[in-house]
C-alpha cells in the first residue's frame, strides 16, 4: 500500500516503479517491438544486456532513473 499522491496518478503512473517503468517501458511495445518485427528478428535477439543508471532519492515522487545507459 502507498499513500495517495496526486502527482503519481493519471499519466504520471509511468514514472514510479510500483506502477510503471519510465519512458522506455512505456514505449517499448510501440516502437522497438514494431522495428524488431519489421526487421524479421522475431526469432533472434541479444543474449545478454547490461544497463546502469543514476537513481533518484527513495522519497522522490517519480522513481525511474533519469539518466540511463545500456550496452
C-alpha positions as semicolon CSV with decimal commas, in nm:
position;residue;x (nm);y (nm);z (nm)
1;X;0,000;0,000;0,000
2;X;0,115;0,351;-0,081
3;X;-0,034;0,683;0,018
4;X;-0,232;0,869;-0,247
5;X;-0,016;1,130;-0,415
6;X;-0,185;1,324;-0,694
7;X;0,145;1,356;-0,884
8;X;0,156;0,976;-0,924
9;X;-0,182;0,926;-1,091
10;X;-0,333;0,976;-1,437
11;X;-0,047;0,988;-1,693
12;X;0,219;1,011;-1,425
13;X;0,185;0,649;-1,305
14;X;0,453;0,565;-1,564
15;X;0,727;0,737;-1,364
16;X;0,700;0,525;-1,049
17;X;0,841;0,169;-1,040
18;X;0,548;0,044;-0,833
19;X;0,311;0,112;-1,121
20;X;0,524;0,168;-1,434
21;X;0,874;0,159;-1,573
22;X;0,952;0,502;-1,709
23;X;0,974;0,613;-2,071
24;X;1,149;0,301;-2,203
25;X;0,892;0,053;-2,073
26;X;0,607;0,285;-2,163
27;X;0,705;0,300;-2,532
28;X;0,890;-0,029;-2,590
29;X;0,587;-0,210;-2,725
30;X;0,503;0,071;-2,963
31;X;0,837;0,142;-3,128
32;X;1,109;-0,110;-3,050
33;X;0,886;-0,414;-3,093
34;X;0,749;-0,287;-3,425
35;X;1,103;-0,222;-3,554
36;X;1,211;-0,567;-3,433
37;X;0,919;-0,728;-3,614
38;X;0,978;-0,525;-3,932
39;X;1,343;-0,637;-3,947
40;X;1,239;-1,002;-3,923
41;X;1,404;-1,054;-3,584
42;X;1,115;-1,236;-3,415
43;X;1,327;-1,547;-3,359
44;X;1,655;-1,380;-3,264
45;X;1,785;-1,116;-3,028
46;X;2,058;-1,029;-2,782
47;X;2,186;-1,296;-2,548
48;X;2,294;-1,052;-2,280
49;X;2,202;-0,695;-2,184
50;X;2,375;-0,468;-1,935
51;X;2,239;-0,140;-1,804
52;X;2,322;0,126;-1,550
53;X;2,158;0,441;-1,421
54;X;2,152;0,716;-1,163
55;X;1,857;0,673;-0,930
56;X;1,667;0,950;-0,751
57;X;1,621;0,960;-0,371
58;X;1,391;0,693;-0,227
59;X;1,132;0,955;-0,126
60;X;1,109;1,112;-0,475
61;X;0,766;1,135;-0,640
62;X;0,899;0,964;-0,955
63;X;1,143;0,674;-0,917
64;X;1,277;0,563;-1,260
65;X;1,637;0,658;-1,331
66;X;1,653;0,992;-1,515
67;X;1,992;0,912;-1,671
68;X;2,044;0,564;-1,811
69;X;2,272;0,377;-2,047
70;X;2,278;0,025;-2,185
71;X;2,508;-0,185;-2,398
